């Protein structure tokens, strides 16, 4: 299996409902996102996937989150916009874009600080 990874970022505000701490208040992050995609075979040019294409798909998803109050967006009106849930949201969006392309989304990491991240690896974990 081959893997490639890109990093992107977005800025957004959120609050964690029923958290019982400071993160229950409105606050923001400059989020960093790592996307890892895997392929069993390389294409005719020797690539698992073009970084540019993966970056474009990722940016399309992140554009809906950038400079937003995440709690007001679907699906975060019902579930907390935690790093874990944001990672799953991005993963599932990318998974839909990769369907039938010979690649699979392996992992999405969402960093809310330089020292704290959450990952989503799909249902296969």
N, C-alpha and C positions, 0 to 999 in steps of 0.2 A: 504494500500500500504506500502510495506517495501522499504527502501532505504539503499544503502551502498555507501560509498565514499572512493576513494583512492586519493592519491596525488603522482604526479610524477614531473619530471623537465627535462628541456633541455636548452642548451645554443645555441643561434643563433644571427646572425646579420640581420638587415633589414634597410630599409629607406622608409619613407612614401612619395610617389609621390604627388606633388601638395599640400603639407601640409602648406607651407608658414611659417615654423618655424624650430627650430633646429632639429626636428625629420625627416626633409627632408634629412638631412645628414646621411651618413652611421654610424650606431651605433649598439650596441648589448645589449642583456639582458640575465640574467639567469632567464628564464621563469619558473614559477611554474604552474602546471595544476591540477585542482581538477576535478574528474570525478564522477558524481552521477548517479547510475543506480537504477531503481525501479523494483519491482516484486509484483504482486498481491498475489502470493502464495509462500510459501517456498517449497524447494525440500524435498526429503525424509530424508535428513540429517539435516533439519532445517535451510537451508541457502537460501537467496535470490539468491546469486551467490557466488562462491568461489572468495575471494579477489585475490588469486594468478592468477586465470584465467583472471580476469578483468585487473590486473596489466600487464599481458603478452600481452593482446590485445592492451592496451594503449601504452606500450613500443614499439610494432611493428609500430604503427603510428608515435610516437615521434622520432623513429630512423631515419625517413626520413627527419626530421627537425633539428636534433641535429648537432651542429657545421656546419651549412649551412648558406649561404647567401639566405635568404628566397625569395627575389625578383627574384631569378633565378629559383625557383621551380614552377612547376604547382601546383595550379592554380594562384600563386602569380605573375606570369609574366604579367597577365592582371589586377588583382585586388590588391589593397594595402594589404600588410601583416600586417594589424592592429591586435590588440589583438582580436577584434570582429571577423574578418575574420578567424583568426587562430582557435578561439574557434569553429566556425562553421565547419571548415575543420576537426578538431578532432572529433567533434560530429558526423558528417556524416560518417566518417571512422568507428567509433565505432558502429554506428547504423547498418551499413552493416554487421559487424561482429556479431551483436546480433540478427539478423533476425532469427525468428523461434525458439528462445531459451527461451521464456517465461519471458524475461526481456526487459526493454526498457531503453534507455539512457534518463535521466531526464534533466541533465544540465552539461555543461562543463564550468568551470571558467578558464580563462587564466590570470595569474598575471604577469605583466611586472616589478613590483616593490612590495615592502612590503605594499604599500598603494594604488595601482591602479590595478584593474582587470576588465575584460570584461567577460560577460557570454553569452552563447548561449543555448536556451531552446527548439530549434526546431520550427517547423511551427505551433505548437499548441498554441503559445502565442498570 
